[in-house]
Amino acid sequence: MKQDIAVNRILRDLKLMEIIPSDTDGSIRPYLNALYVAGWDQGRLEVNQHGNKTIGQYDKRGKLFKTYKSRKEAAKITGFSEKGIYNSVISGKPLKGWTWKYLVLTDLNPSS
């Protein structure tokens, strides 16, 4: 249902901005549906990638203090908001003296 509403609004806006002729029939609708689905998939993947990444809490000297499985877990344990932690990760600015970064975990037993 949401997809139909979004596609209808996009079609309407394209006509209002005169990007497509106002008498365009539904022949463009399958393409808009495909774009909607592609955008939805990309957004879903980005949320999963960022939401479940291991995150590190660093002190003022830049030393790793503690790691958490996700922003959600970090927020729950520390009492900071998940959005505040996310903003600190993106901006690199401290959140009440703590800096947050996503961690890339490397394999501790690399194959030779």
C-alpha positions as CSV (number, residue, x, y, z in Angstrom):
1,M,0.0,0.0,0.0
2,K,2.8,2.5,0.9
3,Q,4.5,1.7,-2.4
4,D,1.4,2.6,-4.4
5,I,1.0,5.8,-2.5
6,A,4.6,6.8,-3.0
7,V,4.6,5.9,-6.7
8,N,1.3,7.9,-7.2
9,R,2.9,10.9,-5.5
10,I,6.1,10.7,-7.6
11,L,4.1,10.4,-10.8
12,R,2.0,13.4,-9.8
13,D,5.1,15.5,-8.9
14,L,6.8,14.6,-12.2
15,K,3.8,15.9,-14.0
16,L,3.5,19.0,-11.9
17,M,7.2,19.8,-12.4
18,E,6.7,19.2,-16.1
19,I,9.4,16.5,-16.2
20,I,6.9,14.2,-18.0
21,P,3.9,15.3,-20.0
22,S,0.7,15.7,-18.0
23,D,-1.1,13.2,-20.2
24,T,1.4,10.4,-19.6
25,D,-0.4,7.1,-19.0
26,G,0.6,4.4,-16.6
27,S,3.4,3.1,-18.8
28,I,6.0,4.7,-16.6
29,R,4.5,3.2,-13.4
30,P,6.5,-0.2,-13.6
31,Y,9.8,1.8,-13.7
32,L,8.8,3.9,-10.7
33,N,7.9,0.7,-8.8
34,A,11.3,-0.7,-9.6
35,L,13.0,2.4,-8.4
36,Y,10.9,2.4,-5.2
37,V,11.8,-1.2,-4.5
38,A,15.5,-0.6,-5.2
39,G,15.5,2.4,-2.9
40,W,13.7,0.5,-0.2
41,D,16.2,-2.4,-0.4
42,Q,19.2,0.0,-0.3
43,G,17.7,1.7,2.8
44,R,17.0,-1.6,4.5
45,L,20.6,-2.7,3.9
46,E,22.1,0.5,5.2
47,V,20.0,0.3,8.4
48,N,21.1,-3.3,8.9
49,Q,24.8,-2.4,8.2
50,H,24.9,0.5,10.6
51,G,22.5,-0.7,13.2
52,N,24.3,-3.9,13.9
53,K,27.9,-2.8,13.6
54,T,30.2,-3.3,16.6
55,I,30.9,0.1,18.1
56,G,33.7,1.4,20.3
57,Q,33.6,3.9,23.1
58,Y,36.8,6.0,23.4
59,D,37.9,8.2,26.2
60,K,39.3,11.8,25.8
61,R,42.8,10.5,25.1
62,G,41.5,8.4,22.2
63,K,42.0,5.1,24.1
64,L,39.4,2.4,23.5
65,F,37.3,2.1,26.7
66,K,34.7,-0.5,25.8
67,T,33.1,-2.2,22.9
68,Y,29.4,-3.0,22.2
69,K,27.7,-5.2,19.7
70,S,25.5,-2.4,18.4
71,R,24.5,1.2,18.9
72,K,21.3,0.0,20.6
73,E,23.3,-2.1,23.1
74,A,25.6,0.9,23.8
75,A,22.7,3.2,24.3
76,K,21.0,0.7,26.7
77,I,24.1,0.2,28.8
78,T,25.5,3.7,28.9
79,G,22.3,5.7,29.1
80,F,23.2,7.8,26.0
81,S,20.6,8.0,23.3
82,E,21.2,5.9,20.2
83,K,20.8,9.0,18.0
84,G,23.4,10.9,20.1
85,I,25.9,8.0,19.7
86,Y,25.2,7.9,15.9
87,N,25.7,11.6,15.6
88,S,29.1,11.2,17.4
89,V,30.1,8.5,15.1
90,I,29.2,10.5,12.0
91,S,30.6,13.8,13.1
92,G,33.6,12.6,15.1
93,K,32.7,15.0,17.9
94,P,32.6,13.8,21.5
95,L,29.4,13.0,23.3
96,K,29.8,14.1,26.9
97,G,33.5,13.4,26.7
98,W,33.2,10.1,24.9
99,T,34.0,9.5,21.2
100,W,32.3,6.7,19.4
101,K,33.5,4.8,16.3
102,Y,32.4,1.8,14.3
103,L,34.9,-1.0,14.7
104,V,36.1,-3.3,12.0
105,L,36.8,-6.6,13.5
106,T,39.7,-8.5,11.9
107,D,40.1,-12.2,12.0
108,L,42.3,-13.1,14.9
109,N,43.4,-16.4,13.3
110,P,44.2,-15.6,9.7
111,S,44.8,-18.6,7.5
112,S,48.4,-19.0,6.2
